[in-house]
Structure formats: C-alpha cells, structure tokens
Amino acid sequence: MYFIGVDLAWGMRRPTGVAVLDEEGRLIHVSAAKTDDEIVAAMEPYVDGDCLVAFDAPLIVTNPTGNRPAEAALNKDFARFDAGAHPSNTSKPEFSEQPRGARIAARLGLDMNPRSGRRRRAIEVYPHPATVALFRLGRTLKYKQKSGRDIDQLRAELIMLLGLLEGLASADPPLLLDNPSWQALRKAAENAVRKSELRAVEDQVDAVLSAYIGLFATRAPERTTTYGDFATGYIVTPTLPDDLRPTPRGRAVARIHDTGAAVREYAAIQPTLEEAADQYVQLVTSILDDAGINYLTVTSRAKSVASFAAKAARTVDGRQVFTDPLRQITDQIGLRVITYVHSDVQAVADLLDDQVVVHDDRDMGEETASEGRFGYASRHLLVSLDPAREGQAAYELLRGRQAQIQIRTVLQHAWAEFEHDIRYKGTIPSEHVPDFDRRFTLAAGLLELADREFSTIRDRLREGGTAASAEPLDDDPRISPRELAAFLAGQYADAGWSRTDHYGWISGVILELGITSLTELGDALRSVDEETLKARMDYRYPPGAVRRLDDALLWVYGDAYVELRANAHRAPGLRARLAKMRDSD
C-alpha cells in the first residue's frame, strides 16, 4: 500500500508538492508539479493498487459563506496554537464548483469518504494542526511566507520542520527519510537566499508531512481525529494531546519552554558549534599525544539541527522530556576517542580527568554488566575546559561549552555502530526480534572476550620485548620507525605502545639532534637517571614509549631540545616539563 501526500496549490501558477511513502513509512518519491495532468502523472504509478492519498486542500465544500463545520470544530481545538484553518466556502472562486482536490481524486477513481474501507481512497488533511499534535508544539512553526517574516526566520523554521520530520524515524508509525531527494531538499533549504527558493522546498515538505498524516491515520486510528463529515467536508489530523497547552506569547517565556524557540536559537549557533567541536578535537588530541597514549582516532561532530530538534521534541508519557533544551541537551558537541585495547580506555579517562573538568563519568559497560548481560560498552564523559585554559585565546570558542566524550575500543565501536544501524535504522520483523537480541548478546560477549585477549597479548609483548627486524637500506638518514619501535620496546619495557605515526615523528626529531643510529641514541640516553625522571614527572597515566623517549631527550638536551625546529609548535609545553624535571624538590 502507498501513502501519497499532495500539498495542492489552489491555482496552476504555483507548484504542488507530491510525496509517496511505502508501507514501512519510507519516502520513495517527492517532486513538484503544476498542472492537473502533471500531478496525476506523478501519482499514477502509485494509485493502481491499495493507496491512500492525503490532500492538503479542501475536497468537499458546500457552505455558501463562512467556515465549514469541520473548520469551526478544528479551530476550537487548534486556533490557540496558531493552527486554525482558513475558511472555505463556495463564494470563493476556487470552490464555486468542484474543488481542485476533488477533481483530481475523481480522475483517479478515489473514494473520498473518510469512513470508507475501500482499497483506494482520498482524505483531506491539514499540516499545521498535525505538527502541533505530533511534536507537541506550543505554537505552529512560522515557515510560511507572511508579511513581517524575513528570510532568516523562514529558513530556520523550515529547517526545524525538516529536523522534526527526520526525528519521526523512531516514532510509531515511523517516517523514514533516507532518500537522496530528501537530502537535496534539506540542502536547498539550508542554502536558500531567496524566499522563492524556500517556497519550492516548503511545498514538497508539506507533501511529505501530508503523506505521513495519511499513514498515521491508517496505523493509529485511536490517536486520530476527524473533524466534520463526508456531507459537509472534513479534516483528518492526529489528535491534540489533552495536556498540551499553547506557548505564552513573548520571547522570554518561549525561549525556555517552547521547543521551536530553542531549535531556532540552536540553528543560529550550530555553525559556531562545528568550529568549537574542531577545537575540542585539537585539545583532546594534543592532551593524548603529549601523554604518549596510544589511540586510533579522535573525531567530533556538532549535533545537527535535525537531531537537536528531534531530541528537543522527545516526550515520555505525553510530557516533554526537555523543558529547557538548549541547556539540558548536553551532547551538542560530541567527541569519540577510539583506542586499541580496553586498558587504554581507562588511561584516556584518567588523563582527561587530570587535564579538563569532568562533570559526569558513566561507564556504560559496567552498567550493562551490573544488569547481568552483555551489550553496549562505552565510557561517557561530560567535560569542559579547566580554569587554566579558560583564559587562553586558543580556546575562546570552548569557554562555557561542554562536550560529551565517548571512549571505547575498536571492537566496542564496531559492535555499537553495527547494532545501531540494524536495530535503529533498519527494520527487524517482530517475529525475529528475540533471535536478533540473542545474536547481538552473543556477539557482545565474544567481543568482550576478544578485547581481553588483545590486552593480554600486549602485556605479554611488553614483558618479552621485541627484536628489531631487518629492513632494506635506503637513503633516508633517519632511524627507521620500525627499528626505533623495537629499540624502545626494550628500553622502556614497562611502557605502552605509541601511535604508529608518532614513531616516525620522533625519528625526525632525533635526526635534527644529529643522531642517525640506534647506537648513538643509546649513548645519548645513558646519562638519563630514569628513576629520578619518572619521580619528577609523576606520571598519572601510563605514558607510551615515544613519550618516555621524548622526556629522556628533553632531560639530556634541555633548552636545545626545546628550540628544535620540530618542537616549535609545542615549546611552551616542553618548557613547563623541563622546569618540572629540574625541580629538585
């Protein structure tokens, strides 16, 4: 069965949006048309069999003046949310004869009775009250062109609607918008510089919403209200929640309690959050690199407007979860640190606790284990800048901004991503859910065992050291990263592995010191008092081999090491470490 939405223009000069959803709620078509012939042509591939066409336009108009009974009844509920219907009557030229929507429905042979059980039907819907009911909005979104609304407001409101619709992916019934045409509409809305460009998007988005109303009315009739009747005209919409109240007018109140106001403000600051997320990556990467902790990647993202809107609109038992979304949604900036083995997850968490302010620390793996099961495992930290960095210009965008940092191993990450894609983005038939649950649990248990084995392998390698392997000679005067790694495994047997690229980097630093062989490097390190160095550095986390070498070279060469060209970007940090080494206290 197909659910078709038609945002029908009252005349043929303006475009009409046409959208089609399949039985699973997945968008399979969205386009714009103008003439009746074009609209019918767009719909014909989907109306031969079972279908429901939802027209955002009056289908039945019999009253000579004023409102239809359906409009009067709907307005009693929704007018206070700015979602009242405009009057439709036969004194208006567009309704003096057969309404355009009814004419198209007749051409396609669709039954317009809302109580009909026939396979091929058409109904009248109205997006504005539907958005209020579906998303528990205190007032409608102002994305329609009207006097006094500028391009920035219209764009922000339309982008919010896009986000709310995308958030219906986890609703009942779901709306699945993983379609290139939808992505093109989103891009067009975000890049629009003229109101006409927004209007072209708006028509098609309203068509998608209309199609979803048809799907909703079919799958959730107990949560659907039909105002009016077949004789005098009707409007079908999701039922207004009993406890929903309109947002008081006035920016100060709306800013706190109105989801729409919060999303509008978030849309304005989101580009800045993207820059702040990049700065957080630089900060965390520098902290990890300076500590010599081995990791695979550090990545970030600023929460999209769509994702923020969907989360801000979340409800539990009919009540809004976030009454102050801009302050209560704390993952607006998110980072992910991927490590190789489980012990490094703890090392990263300890290091960040030492270097930044940690407001919250949740070990999701421990929480899962405490429930006696295998499953999602990840360390979640909520952090902000430490006081020492608050005043530094390099971190200006991070002042007062928190970030959520997920720390997990490669295997934990693989499991989490796969489960998310299958369970939350895919569709699992209900009869297969128990089997999928069992298999995901089995996979989680096996991966936890694999994580433990990898940690054991690394520990054994640390204990036994690693011999250097022969490599073909070339013209590069540097000590090869592989030979250097083998040397350091013996020199610092208790140290962890460092990142692969760090061995290459420190090899270049060594060359700048004039050292071209492991023999020369060994001679240079003989004067290092390792026990005193370790005591003065007071490592609070297990440093990797490259960090240990870095400190040893700083001990030997002092200010000359700081002034190397390769160290120019980190000279202040090196001087602080050198002062710590020279402190006899």
Long-range contacts (C-beta under 8 A, 24 or more apart in sequence): 1-49, 1-50, 1-51, 1-52, 2-46, 2-47, 2-49, 2-50, 2-51, 2-52, 3-51, 3-52, 3-54, 3-211, 3-212, 3-214, 3-215, 3-218, 4-43, 4-46, 4-47, 4-51, 4-52, 4-53, 4-54, 4-211, 4-214, 5-53, 5-54, 5-56, 5-125, 5-206, 5-207, 5-208, 5-209, 5-210, 5-211, 5-212, 5-213, 5-214, 6-39, 6-43, 6-53, 6-54, 6-55, 6-56, 6-57, 6-101, 6-104, 6-207, 6-210, 7-56, 7-57, 7-127, 7-203, 7-204, 7-206, 7-207, 7-210, 8-39, 8-55, 8-56, 8-57, 8-100, 8-101, 8-104, 9-34, 9-203, 10-57, 10-94, 10-100, 11-94, 12-36, 14-203, 15-199, 15-200, 15-203, 16-203, 16-207, 17-203, 17-204, 17-205, 17-206, 17-207, 17-208, 18-42, 18-43, 18-204, 18-207, 19-204, 19-207, 19-208, 19-210, 19-211, 20-46, 20-211, 21-175, 21-208, 21-211, 21-212, 21-214, 21-215, 24-174, 24-176, 24-427, 25-173, 25-174, 25-175, 25-176, 25-212, 25-215, 26-176, 26-178, 26-179, 27-175, 27-176, 27-177, 27-178, 27-179, 27-181, 27-182, 27-208, 27-211, 28-179, 29-181, 30-179, 30-181, 30-182, 30-185, 30-204, 30-207, 30-208, 31-181, 31-204, 32-200, 32-203, 32-204, 36-100, 36-103, 36-104, 36-107, 39-104, 40-104, 40-107, 40-108, 43-108, 44-108, 47-108, 47-110, 47-120, 49-119, 49-120, 50-119, 50-120, 51-110, 51-119, 51-120, 51-121, 52-121, 52-122, 52-123, 52-214, 52-215, 52-217, 52-218, 53-105, 53-108, 53-110, 53-121, 53-122, 53-123, 53-214, 54-122, 54-123, 54-124, 54-125, 54-210, 54-211, 54-213, 54-214, 54-217, 54-236, 55-101, 55-104, 55-105, 55-122, 55-123, 55-124, 55-125, 55-210, 56-124, 56-125, 56-126, 56-127, 56-206, 56-207, 56-210, 57-99, 57-100, 57-101, 57-124, 58-88, 58-95, 58-99, 58-101, 58-124, 58-233, 59-99, 59-101, 59-102, 59-105, 59-112, 59-122, 59-123, 59-124, 59-233, 60-99, 60-102, 60-112, 60-124, 60-230, 60-231, 60-232, 60-233, 60-234, 61-88, 61-89, 61-90, 61-95, 61-99, 61-233, 62-90, 62-231, 62-232, 62-233, 63-88, 63-89, 63-90, 63-232, 63-233, 64-89, 64-90, 64-91, 65-89, 65-91, 68-228, 68-232, 68-233, 69-228, 69-229, 69-232, 69-233, 70-227, 70-228, 70-229, 70-232, 70-233, 70-234, 70-235, 71-227, 71-228, 71-233, 71-235, 73-227, 73-228, 74-126, 74-129, 74-227, 74-235, 74-237, 77-129, 77-240, 78-128, 78-129, 78-132, 78-240, 80-246, 81-129, 81-132, 81-137, 81-138, 81-139, 81-140, 81-244, 81-246, 82-128, 82-139, 82-140, 82-246, 83-128, 83-129, 83-131, 83-132, 83-140, 85-126, 85-129, 85-235, 88-233, 112-230, 113-230, 114-226, 114-230, 114-234, 114-236, 115-230, 123-214, 123-217, 123-234, 123-236, 124-233, 124-234, 124-235, 124-236, 125-210, 125-213, 125-214, 125-217, 125-235, 125-236, 125-237, 126-235, 126-237, 127-206, 127-209, 127-210, 127-213, 129-235, 129-237, 129-238, 129-240, 130-209, 130-213, 130-237, 130-238, 131-161, 131-164, 131-209, 132-240, 132-244, 133-237, 133-238, 133-239, 133-240, 133-241, 133-244, 134-164, 134-168, 134-171, 134-216, 134-238, 135-164, 135-259, 135-313, 136-241, 136-244, 136-259, 136-313, 136-315, 136-318, 136-320, 137-247, 137-258, 137-259, 137-260, 137-313, 138-244, 138-245, 138-246, 138-247, 138-254, 138-257, 138-258, 138-259, 138-260, 139-246, 139-247, 139-254, 139-258, 139-260, 141-260, 143-198, 143-202, 144-202, 145-195, 145-198, 145-199, 151-192, 151-193, 151-194, 151-195, 151-198, 153-264, 154-195, 154-198, 155-189, 155-190, 155-192, 155-198, 156-263, 156-264, 156-267, 156-268, 157-260, 157-264, 158-189, 158-198, 158-201, 158-202, 158-205, 159-186, 159-189, 159-190, 159-267, 159-305, 159-306, 160-260, 160-263, 160-264, 160-267, 160-305, 160-309, 161-205, 161-209, 162-186, 162-189, 162-205, 162-305, 162-306, 163-263, 163-304, 163-305, 163-306, 163-307, 163-308, 163-309, 163-310, 164-309, 164-310, 164-313, 165-205, 165-208, 165-209, 165-212, 166-306, 166-307, 166-309, 166-310, 167-306, 167-307, 167-309, 167-310, 167-311, 167-313, 168-212, 168-310, 169-424, 169-425, 170-424, 172-219, 172-220, 173-215, 173-216, 173-219, 173-220, 175-208, 175-212, 175-215, 177-208, 178-425, 182-208, 186-306, 213-237, 213-238, 241-318, 243-318, 243-319, 256-323, 256-324, 257-323, 257-324, 259-309, 259-312, 259-313, 259-320, 259-322, 259-325, 262-312, 262-324, 262-325, 262-326, 263-305, 263-308, 263-309, 263-312, 263-325, 265-326, 266-305, 266-308, 266-309, 266-312, 266-325, 266-326, 266-332, 267-305, 270-302, 270-303, 270-304, 270-305, 270-308, 272-397, 273-302, 273-303, 273-332, 273-333, 273-401, 274-302, 275-397, 276-302, 276-333, 276-397, 276-398, 276-401, 277-301, 277-302, 277-333, 277-334, 277-335, 277-403, 279-394, 279-395, 279-397, 279-398, 280-333, 280-335, 280-398, 280-403, 281-335, 283-356, 283-389, 283-395, 283-398, 284-335, 284-337, 284-352, 284-405, 287-351, 287-352, 287-355, 287-356, 288-337, 288-348, 288-351, 289-499, 289-502, 290-547, 290-570, 290-573, 291-351, 291-541, 291-543, 291-544, 291-547, 292-495, 292-496, 292-498, 292-502, 292-543, 292-544, 292-545, 292-546, 292-547, 292-548, 292-550, 293-344, 293-347, 293-348, 293-351, 293-496, 293-541, 293-542, 293-543, 293-544, 293-547, 294-339, 294-340, 294-344, 294-496, 294-497, 294-498, 294-499, 294-544, 295-337, 295-338, 295-339, 295-340, 295-344, 295-348, 295-499, 296-338, 296-339, 296-340, 296-410, 297-336, 297-337, 297-338, 298-335, 298-336, 298-337, 298-338, 299-335, 299-336, 299-338, 300-333, 300-334, 300-335, 300-336, 300-403, 301-334, 302-332, 302-333, 302-334, 303-329, 303-331, 303-332, 303-333, 303-334, 308-332, 330-382, 330-402, 330-404, 331-404, 332-401, 332-402, 333-401, 333-402, 333-403, 333-404, 334-403, 334-404, 334-405, 334-406, 335-403, 335-404, 335-405, 335-406, 336-405, 336-406, 336-407, 336-408, 336-413, 337-405, 337-406, 337-407, 337-408, 338-408, 338-409, 338-410, 338-413, 339-407, 339-408, 339-409, 339-410, 340-409, 340-410, 340-454, 340-458, 340-497, 341-409, 341-451, 341-454, 341-455, 341-458, 342-409, 342-451, 342-452, 342-454, 342-455, 343-455, 344-409, 344-496, 345-379, 345-407, 345-408, 345-409, 346-379, 347-496, 347-541, 347-542, 348-379, 348-407, 349-379, 349-381, 349-407, 350-540, 350-541, 351-540, 351-541, 352-381, 352-383, 352-405, 353-381, 354-540, 354-541, 355-386, 356-383, 356-384, 356-385, 356-386, 356-389, 357-383, 357-384, 357-385, 357-386, 357-387, 358-382, 358-383, 359-383, 359-384, 359-402, 365-412, 373-441, 374-441, 374-442, 374-444, 374-445, 374-448, 375-440, 375-441, 375-444, 376-415, 376-416, 376-419, 376-444, 377-408, 377-412, 377-415, 377-416, 377-444, 377-448, 378-406, 378-407, 378-408, 378-412, 378-416, 379-406, 379-407, 379-408, 380-404, 380-405, 380-406, 380-407, 381-405, 381-407, 409-451, 411-447, 411-450, 411-451, 411-454, 412-447, 412-451, 414-447, 415-443, 415-444, 415-447, 458-496, 458-497, 461-489, 462-489, 462-493, 462-494, 462-495, 462-496, 463-493, 465-489, 465-490, 465-493, 466-490, 468-518, 477-511, 477-516, 478-507, 478-508, 478-510, 478-511, 478-516, 479-507, 479-510, 479-511, 479-515, 479-516, 479-517, 479-518, 479-521, 480-507, 481-507, 483-518, 484-510, 484-518, 485-545, 487-518, 487-521, 487-522, 488-545, 488-546, 488-548, 488-549, 489-545, 491-522, 491-525, 491-545, 491-548, 491-549, 492-545, 492-548, 492-549, 495-542, 495-543, 495-544, 495-545, 495-547, 495-548, 496-542, 496-543, 496-544, 496-545, 497-544, 497-545, 498-544, 498-545, 498-546, 498-547, 499-544, 499-546, 502-544, 502-546, 503-546, 505-546, 505-566, 506-546, 506-549, 506-550, 508-566, 509-550, 509-553, 509-564, 509-566, 509-567, 510-553, 512-564, 512-565, 512-566, 513-553, 513-557, 513-561, 513-564, 524-553, 524-556, 525-552, 525-553, 525-556, 527-556, 528-552, 528-555, 528-556, 529-555, 533-581, 536-580, 536-581, 536-583, 537-577, 537-580, 537-581, 551-577, 551-581, 554-578, 554-581, 555-581
